[in-house]
Every structure is written in structure tokens, then in C-alpha cells.
Amino acid sequence: MKNEMKKLIVTSVLFTLVTGVLFGLVYPLVTTAIASVAFPKQANGSLVYDAQGSVIGSHLIGQAFVGDSYFHGRPSAAGAGYDAGSSGGSNLGPTNKALLTRVDQAVAAEGAGAPIDLVTTSGSGLDPDITPAAAMFQVERVAKARKLSADAVRTLVEAHVTQRQMGLLGEPRVNVLELNLALDKASH
Amino acid sequence: MTLNGWAQIALFFALLLVLTRPIGLFMTAVFERRKTFLDPLLLPVERLLYRVTGINPEEEMHWSIYLVAMLMFSAATLFLTYAIERLQGHLPWNPQHLAAVAPDLAWNTAISFTTNTNWQSYTPETTMSYLTQMLGLATHNFWSAAVGIALAVAFIRGIARREMKTLGNFWVDITRALLWVLAPLSLLFALALVSQGVVQNLKPYDSAKLVQPQSVTGADGKVSTVTTQTIAQGPVASQEAIKMLGTNGGGFFNANSAHPFENPTPLTNLLQMLAIFLIPAGLTVVLGEMTKSPRHGWAVFGAMSVLWFAGVAATYWAEAQPNPLLRGADQHVSATQSGGNMEGKEVRFGIANTALFATITTDASCGAVNGMHDSFSPIGGMMPLLNMMLGEVVFGGVGAGLYGMLIFVIMAVFIAGLMVGRTPEYLGKKIEAYDIQMSMLYLLIFPLLILGFTAIAVLSPKLGLSSLTNQGPHGLSEILYAYTSATANNGSAFMGLNANTHWFNTTLGLAMFCGRFLMLIPMLAVAGNLAAKKSVPATAGTFPVTTPMFATLLVGVILIVSLLTFFPVLSLGPILEHLLMHAGRSF
């Protein structure tokens, strides 16, 4: 019995070490190698570059926008706001006064009748998207601030609506960073 | 609620139904050591592994040896992870130069990942180095999942075997689970995730120049201008794949599967949900095949499906409702927005996919989240809690779900036997006093841990209440959720609770440990006892376990046992909050 226990301990340790190397190092490193060849852009964060070649964000990660001349994304609970080094939600419950006050303030800033996604924080705090309703809600304000026609801005929004994947999956959405970059381009 | 939402839920179930039988038949062949198409590639690896580690694959183990081997192995992996966490500052692949993890947190995390719980009291991207995530944490996603599958297979053998003293070989079972099932599925799934945008690299975090610099007011009231955004990176896809397939659920990032780098598109979301249920669903087929009663496997699958559907329907309904306390915002569903309760949810998933994900992740003991459960409506948040309180048997964790369910099956057969006044039989085995005692022990440890720890925490302002983000009945829900999640080895959280305290790290660690290992002992004892029994031929008086009637009885037993135990505490938490919310109260 004592010998049997000793054997079990030795096997446990050896098995842990060997499979640890196999699944803790070989597997992720092989995946990294294949991914970097097959999908280099995605594997590195779907980054967005400016004309000079410096990183200005990621297609998948939201950024904060304020003022009248940009489309606003959703409020963010990640760090001080859209901190992609510290993701997370507000975790405020539905009956929490802090939530109700915060949403009321956001509604006051965005305007009465603002779509709910525009005045609530996302789960990640990095949501890159708003609903088409939330984008349309902001068209008049942005058009006025940019001295563009509302129709031109509306057309721009419509061109940036991502429909449901394969016509079925998920919800229609607008990527705020991409829309605002296109807006900057259209204004120049 | 929308037609499209229901269509997405229906699509998920249709795909699961299609995949269940093939994966189940494949796993049956793997664990009966029959020929599979992967043999030419994997047999040499298997043989080499046995030779290096000194395993005799032909050795059969008594249930107690099987148990001891499992405990020894779990202990070895536990200590390895603890060591890596404590030493990460001196180890490679730490581009952010993160320091050693504090002892109580390192201990909690090591237990958490060893027990397949993946409770996380920390923010990963600011706490764990790439090496710790790969070698210390993702490895556990493989190991603990393989252990779960092995235990389920051992339990099935206990039912299937006649007058035998052994349940198989633990080492062979986990080796085959690792090499044949988890490794190939993970590699394929990881690459599919990368193609959609999940990151997979070892580079330092990126710094992006913001399109519009932001002024930020710090905690000290000083206003500063932020011009860059730090973008966390890492070997995410490889961990994400096994996190789902192994029903582990521990996120690479704090936001888990809500983070766009973990779950960037609706398609990755669908695949992740399928990955959670794939192996647990397949194991019902393994049960049917190995016990030579395929229809029994499907009856169990049916009972699980009914409970799953009830959960998702209730959650979807609750989350699609507007919050009556929020006035001024437009919460109605339309063609251009999903409406409903969007706090803590991502736009790309909307209401339906978040409700579906929350149900699946708490049915199975996965614990990954694609939205913040703490911000769900009271009833929407109660459903994930209730799913866990059923004992993680609705498909459940890989392996753990099936053996948990089989304990309920034994109870159902026993109750049916009482009703007709005959000695209950299960697939030709007489169910006797010892089996029922051990099964009851399994079923009682669970609520004892949850309710006991919760009671202590809510009675103590210093230990429990000081960690709350939300007050009123929601505060009770936060603490209750934490202990339920830990004991059920789920790992999801009402994340408003600050669990990174000595009290919570210690007690949640204890709950996770007992919820896994203490419950395994009676479970394996039942399996060993069943294997030794003679087979009795079925007669006209035998209660058939292959019919819809049996599935209905099984669902009934699960609901009665769980609801009788937990309804009082639920009525003081989420149910009370629901009533108060509609009466206009806030906290």
C-alpha cells in the first residue's frame, strides 16, 4: 500500500509536468505560430493605423468621444472610461440609486428619449458599437456641429450599419470609431 | 422579445442536437479504447506518455484507488499553479512586468482553477503574466476538464459493469480525454476564433493614439488629459477555446466573453455557446452507449433540454422588459435597437444572445459571461442563480454535470420505487440503502455549503457586507450568488461583490474545494458499489428509464429538491427585489 501511494505521487508529478509543457506551452505557442501566419491582422488585435502608420485604435475596441461634432459611444465603466487595459462593467443592480442617477444624467446629456444603449454601460466597458437607433438619434446634432447636411450624415451612418451576421446572428450595429473616422474624412 | 431572438435560440438548439450523437459516439470509442480516426497520430503520443510517467495502462482501479489517484493529481497541479503565480515576476513571458500574486489570492485562484470553477477575484490583465495564464491557468482548463470527463466515464462504468470491483484506470481516462477529445477540438476552435478577431500573440500591450484626446478627472479631483489608449493583448484564443470546451469559464480579461478580444462577433458567440454544451451533451450519448440503453441517454438529454429551455425563456423574457425605474430613455424594442435592459450588455449580442449565454453558462458549470449578471433585472439575475442551484446538472460541467445528474436519476428511480412499493432498480441494478445514503450525502453537502457560508457572510458587517456594491435585497443576491457559484464550481459572479478580501478568498476557496472534492467521494462510492452488484433481469414491475414519463419524473425530482431547499433565500433576494422594483423602490 505504501509503495502504491509512492508510485501514485511520482506519477502525478511526472504527468503534471509532461502534460503541463504539452498544454501550457506547446499548444499555445503552436496556436500563436499558426495564427500569426494565417490571420496576422486578427491575431494582433485588428489595429487601426493613421496615414503615418501609428496605431490609433482597434476596430474591435471602443474609444471615448465627447462634444457635439463626434458620434458618442456608450458610457464606459472600464477604468476611467474605455480603458482597454482594465475591462469591466458597472455591476450596478437594477434598483441601485447610483445606476438610476447615472442614467438620468446621461439622458440629460444626450437628450430625452435617447435609445437605452446610448445611456447604459456595456459589459466590457469597451463596446465598439452602438445600435443604429442610437446613431440616428445623434445625426442632427453632429450635422449641425460639422455644418454638414443632415441627409449627408444620415447616409454616412447608413453606410456604416453592420447587419446581423449571416442575416441571422447578433443585432444590427454601428462601429463608432469607424463612423467617426469616416466623418473626419468627409468633413475635410 | 423578437422573432429573430427566438430564431437564434432555436438555431442554437438545432445545432446542438445535430452535434450530440457524433461527438458522443466518438467519445464512447475513445473511452472503450476502440479504433478512431485519430489513432495513427495519437497512439504513439499516448504510449510515449505512459512510458515517461510510469503508467501501466492495463491496470484496473478500485473506486478508492481511482479517487486517490485523482486527488494526488489534482494536488500536484494545484501546487504547480500556486508556485507559478508566486514566482511570475522572475519567469519569462511577462512583458508587463507584473509582480507576484498575493498569497491568499494565489491560493484562491489555484483552487479555483483546479476545481474547474475559475472564480476570479482579480482583474487578469493587470494581475497575471502571459506565462501564468498559459502554464498556470489554461493548463487547468485542460486538466480539470479531463478529470471531470474521466469521473463521469468511471461512474458510467459503475452502472454498466456487473460484479466487478474496478472502475477503469484514471490515468488512461484523463490521457484519452486530453489527447483525443480536448486537444484537437481546442486547436480547431482556437483558430476559428482568431479568424473572427480573437487575439493570439505574446507582444506587450499596444498603445493607441486616441482620435479625440479626453480630459479625465482623477480620484483626487485633478483634471488630466489622456491621449493614449492602452490595449491589452495576449495568447487569448488558445485559452478561450479550452475555457469553453472544458466548461471552465475563466476569462483572459476581466470582462470575460463580453470583451471584444475574447468574443468579437455574434458568430464567435454562437460557437462559444455550442462549445460549452458540446461535451456534456455528448456524454449523455456515452451513457446510453456504454450501458447499452441508448434511449436512456436520450431521456436524460431530454430532461436536461426541458430545464434549459425553461431557463432561457424566463431569462429572455425578464431581460427584454424595460426597467420601470429608468425614465427618459427609450427602452422599447424596434427594428433598429433591441431595447430592454442594456446595462452590462454588449450591442452586438443584444438581449436574446446575452440571455441565452447566461443560461448556458450557468446550466453548465462554465461561468464565462458575455454580459454582467449583476446588472440583470431581478428575475433575469435569479435564473442563472437558480440554474446553478439545480446542482449544475442541466448538461452541466464536463463530466461533473453527468455524474451530478446520475445522482438525481438514482433519486428519481428510488422515489418511483417508493410510489409502486418495489425495490427500485436502475438499468438492472438494485438500488439499496447504501446507494441512497451516499446519494443523499452528495445532495446535502451542496446546500449546506451555500446556505451556511452565505448566512455567516450576510450576518457580518465587516466580513461580508463591506464588500457589497449594491444594497437592499440585491446585496443578499450578490453574496448568495458568490457562494452558489463557488460551491457549484461555476465561476460566474455578480461582479459588484469585492471578493478579493481575506474572508472571501478563504471561504470561497473552501466552498470551491468542498463543492468539488467532498462531493466526489460519495459519488465514486456509489459508482464502486453499483459496479459490484449483480444484474437482475427487468420484469413487468421495473420502472423504465427510457420514456418521456421518466424524463418528466426526473425533472420533477430535480425541481422539488432544489426549490424546497433554496426558495426561502431566493424570496428574500431576487424575488423581493423584483416586487420592490415594480413598487418604485430603489436603494
Interface residues (C-beta under 8 A of the other chain):
Chain A: E4 M5 K7 L8 I9 V10 T11 S12 V13 L14 F15 T16 L17 V18 T19 G20 F23 G24 L25 Y27 P28 V30 T31 T32 I34 A35 S36 A38 F39 Q42 A43 N44 G45 S46 L47 V48 D50 S54 V55 I56 G57 S58 H59 L60 I61 G62 Q63 A64 F65 V66 G67 Y70 R74 A78 A80 G81 Y82 D83 A84 G85 S86 S87 G88 G89 S90 N91 L92 G93 P94 T95 N96 K97 L99 L100 V103 D104 V107 A108 A112 G113 A114 P115 I116 D117 L118 V119 T120 T121 S122 G123 S124 G125 L126 D127 P128 D129 I130 T131 P132 A133 A134 M136 R164 Q165 M166 L168 L169 G170 E171 P172 R173 L177 N180 L181 D184
Chain B: N4 A7 Q8 L11 L49 V52 T53 G54 I55 I65 V68 A69 M72 F73 A75 A76 T77 L80 T123 E125 T126 M134 L135 G136 A138 T139 F142 W143 W171 L178 A183 S186 L187 A190 L191 V194 S195 Q196 G197 V198 V199 Q200 N201 L202 K203 Y205 D206 S207 A208 K209 L210 V211 Q212 Q214 V216 G218 V226 Q229 T230 I231 A232 Q233 P235 A237 S238 Q239 F253 N254 A255 A258 H259 P260 F261 P264 T265 P266 L267 N269 L270 P322 N323 L325 L326 R327 G328 A329 D330 Q331 S334 T336 Q337 S338 G339 G340 N341 M342 E343 G344 K345 E346 V347 R348 F349 G350 N353 T354 V369 N370 G371 M372 D374 S375 F376 S377 P378 G381 T469 N470 Q471 G472 P473 H474 S477 E478 F494 M495 G496 E577 L580 M581 R585 S586 F587
